[in-house]
Amino acid sequence: MPVRAGNLLRMAVEGNTNMEYTIKNVTIDDLKNLQEISRETFKKTFDPFTKPDDMAEFLKDSYADEKLTGELENLDSRFFFLMVDGEVAGYLKVNVGDAQTERLRPNALEIERIYLREQFQHKGLGSVLFNYAEKLAYDEKKDYLWLGVYEKNINAQKFYAKKGLKRVSQHVYPVGDDPQVDYLLVKKLD
């Protein structure tokens, strides 16, 4: 079930347990927490596919204070923390307009980043973040939802296929000096 930022809801997760979570808007005051989770989750996800020097360069440059500050101050980009028991469990970044990394479709919302810390994976929380992004797109009357996913990240590709996204293209996503390929996936919103 999608949620509104700041509301505390109960969500059914694996088995019959419940988990309380909130979705919180990320502000400039959260810069260090955003930087920490961004570096941690990117490294954990892509370390098996990336040379150490390329990873170190990417983490330093892509999540530098100045870069993240610019992204946080861009009115066409928004970040959200997924909070579980007061801890940042994951985060979401969405883009519209000129902040999108590609002009893949007109009137679209891009999910640029959707990451969970390892201990919060496989609990249904990825769906919470995805559903929240999809609700934003619907609320803002977008025609499309889209994202890029690494060609070797098979689990994520399966997850997005279940959410109704279809591959339409690809682009190069440089990680350091490594030109990695992301598949571009789109969902038409009704």
C-alpha angles and dihedrals in degrees: 000000000000117000137205117243112270098018119120112223137166116241127196109234135176112333113356099308124119130222128197117221142163131205112220130190110242115230134184087268087067094055097115093046090048091049092050097049092041093055094040097050097040092050093047092049100044106026093097090059102038135074113243094243092050091048093049092050093047094048092048096047104033095049100035116137093251094048095048092043089055091050092048091050094049107105091210092059129067133185127201131189120215105217123200118181090343093306127113101248097173146328144230131209121193130183136196133177117001094353091072114109090225135017090233099152135001118259094014139150117217124210098211097172134017114165138160129195111250096252090056098050123109093027099101093263094118086062090051091058094041092048090049091054091047091051090051089053092050093045090051091048095241118169096211142031117200144166144170122245127189113257092233095048095094095165092056091047090054091047092052092046088057088052090057102257120142130200113251104160145339140231139191116262109192116217103187104308093336113103099211120187123235122195112225113225127192136192122195109221118220 
